[in-house]
Amino acid sequence: MEPRIAEVAGRIRALREDMDLTMQEMADATGRSVAEYAAMESGEADLSFTFLYRAAERFGVDMIELLTGENPHLTGYSVVRAGEGLAIKRREGFEYRHVAPTFKNKKAEPFMVTAPYIAGAENEPVHLSRHAGQELDHVISGRLRFAFEDHTEDLGPGDTVYYDSGRGHGMVAIGGEPCTFLAVVLHDDAR
């Protein structure tokens, strides 16, 4: 199941209006201009992981509620079988699969991520993004170039990187094939 942009955007708009927040306040909270925020809230622009994470954080809701309209409900444990989970296709073909969408009050957001290999991208500067908290990325297959501010590391299967995700970071598949990795985004303590 993959959430539809128009439905997610509608939930974001409804929450903003219910909470009496202005577009400027949400643009500030999500790190966008008012025009960029308006395009995302109207469903005209794609919704990045960072945007969804920051919006959910500002609203004080689980990101899964924005994506599905439902609150996670499991509290003891949850199982997601291989290849299953909540699919989120965003950011130039990156595929995110949330692997704990039904677990309530998560302290982290775990994703299986597939970064596509894009010819020539490994020779370009890596796009950097930021979101509150910390993140752990563990490479399962393929190779990944990880950028953190002005540092880069090339990672392969079994390699792990842990970092402050509030600082500029990004990644791109290298070596001619896609890269699959487990990404665990840890919530900021302020949440």
ZISULCOR-V958876 format. One record per residue. N is the residue number from 1. RES is the residue in one small letter. SS is DSSP state (h for helix, s for strand, l for the rest). PHI is phi as a letter, one per 40 degrees, with the letter a starting at -180 (999 if undefined). OMEGA is omega in whole degrees, -180 to 180 (none if undefined). Layout:
BEGIN
N_RES_SS_PHI_OMEGA ; N_RES_SS_PHI_OMEGA
END
This chain:
BEGIN
1_m_l_999_176 ; 2_e_s_b_180 ; 3_p_l_c_177 ; 4_r_l_c_-176 ; 5_i_h_d_-177 ; 6_a_h_c_180 ; 7_e_h_c_179 ; 8_v_h_c_179 ; 9_a_h_c_178 ; 10_g_h_c_177 ; 11_r_h_c_178 ; 12_i_h_c_179 ; 13_r_h_c_-179 ; 14_a_h_c_178 ; 15_l_h_c_179 ; 16_r_h_d_-180 ; 17_e_h_c_179 ; 18_d_h_c_-178 ; 19_m_l_c_-179 ; 20_d_l_f_177 ; 21_l_l_c_177 ; 22_t_l_c_175 ; 23_m_h_c_178 ; 24_q_h_c_179 ; 25_e_h_c_179 ; 26_m_h_c_176 ; 27_a_h_c_178 ; 28_d_h_c_-178 ; 29_a_h_c_-177 ; 30_t_h_b_178 ; 31_g_l_g_-180 ; 32_r_l_b_170 ; 33_s_l_c_178 ; 34_v_h_c_180 ; 35_a_h_c_178 ; 36_e_h_c_179 ; 37_y_h_c_-179 ; 38_a_h_d_179 ; 39_a_h_c_179 ; 40_m_h_c_-179 ; 41_e_h_c_179 ; 42_s_l_c_-179 ; 43_g_l_g_180 ; 44_e_l_c_-179 ; 45_a_l_b_179 ; 46_d_l_c_-178 ; 47_l_l_b_-179 ; 48_s_l_c_177 ; 49_f_h_d_-177 ; 50_t_h_c_178 ; 51_f_h_c_-179 ; 52_l_h_c_-180 ; 53_y_h_c_-179 ; 54_r_h_c_178 ; 55_a_h_c_179 ; 56_a_h_c_179 ; 57_e_h_c_-180 ; 58_r_h_c_180 ; 59_f_h_c_-178 ; 60_g_l_g_179 ; 61_v_l_b_174 ; 62_d_l_c_179 ; 63_m_h_d_180 ; 64_i_h_c_178 ; 65_e_h_c_176 ; 66_l_h_c_-175 ; 67_l_h_c_-173 ; 68_t_h_b_-175 ; 69_g_l_g_-180 ; 70_e_l_b_176 ; 71_n_l_c_172 ; 72_p_l_d_-173 ; 73_h_l_b_-179 ; 74_l_s_c_-177 ; 75_t_l_b_-179 ; 76_g_l_c_177 ; 77_y_l_a_173 ; 78_s_l_a_180 ; 79_v_l_b_172 ; 80_v_l_b_-177 ; 81_r_l_c_-179 ; 82_a_l_d_178 ; 83_g_l_g_179 ; 84_e_l_b_-177 ; 85_g_l_h_-179 ; 86_l_s_c_-176 ; 87_a_s_c_176 ; 88_i_s_b_180 ; 89_k_s_b_-177 ; 90_r_s_a_170 ; 91_r_l_f_174 ; 92_e_l_f_175 ; 93_g_l_g_175 ; 94_f_s_c_177 ; 95_e_s_b_177 ; 96_y_s_b_175 ; 97_r_s_b_180 ; 98_h_s_c_-174 ; 99_v_l_b_172 ; 100_a_l_a_-173 ; 101_p_l_c_-176 ; 102_t_l_c_-179 ; 103_f_s_c_-175 ; 104_k_l_c_176 ; 105_n_l_f_179 ; 106_k_l_c_174 ; 107_k_l_c_179 ; 108_a_s_a_176 ; 109_e_s_b_-179 ; 110_p_s_c_-179 ; 111_f_s_b_163 ; 112_m_s_c_-175 ; 113_v_s_b_171 ; 114_t_s_b_176 ; 115_a_s_c_-179 ; 116_p_l_c_171 ; 117_y_l_c_178 ; 118_i_l_b_-177 ; 119_a_l_d_178 ; 120_g_l_g_-177 ; 121_a_h_c_-179 ; 122_e_h_c_178 ; 123_n_h_c_-180 ; 124_e_l_b_173 ; 125_p_l_c_-179 ; 126_v_l_c_177 ; 127_h_l_c_-179 ; 128_l_l_b_174 ; 129_s_s_b_-178 ; 130_r_l_a_170 ; 131_h_l_a_-176 ; 132_a_l_c_175 ; 133_g_l_h_179 ; 134_q_s_b_-179 ; 135_e_s_a_174 ; 136_l_s_b_176 ; 137_d_s_b_-179 ; 138_h_s_b_-176 ; 139_v_s_c_179 ; 140_i_s_b_178 ; 141_s_s_a_-178 ; 142_g_l_g_-180 ; 143_r_s_b_-174 ; 144_l_s_b_170 ; 145_r_s_c_180 ; 146_f_s_b_177 ; 147_a_s_b_176 ; 148_f_s_b_-174 ; 149_e_l_f_-178 ; 150_d_l_b_178 ; 151_h_s_b_174 ; 152_t_s_b_177 ; 153_e_s_b_173 ; 154_d_s_c_-175 ; 155_l_s_b_178 ; 156_g_l_b_-178 ; 157_p_l_d_-180 ; 158_g_l_g_179 ; 159_d_l_c_-179 ; 160_t_s_b_173 ; 161_v_s_b_179 ; 162_y_s_b_-173 ; 163_y_s_a_175 ; 164_d_s_c_-175 ; 165_s_l_c_173 ; 166_g_l_c_177 ; 167_r_l_b_-175 ; 168_g_l_d_179 ; 169_h_s_a_178 ; 170_g_s_a_-179 ; 171_m_s_a_178 ; 172_v_s_a_177 ; 173_a_s_c_179 ; 174_i_s_b_174 ; 175_g_l_g_174 ; 176_g_l_g_179 ; 177_e_l_a_177 ; 178_p_l_c_177 ; 179_c_s_b_176 ; 180_t_s_b_179 ; 181_f_s_a_174 ; 182_l_s_c_177 ; 183_a_s_b_177 ; 184_v_s_b_-179 ; 185_v_s_c_-179 ; 186_l_s_c_-179 ; 187_h_l_c_174 ; 188_d_l_c_-180 ; 189_d_l_d_-177 ; 190_a_l_c_-175 ; 191_r_l_c_none
END
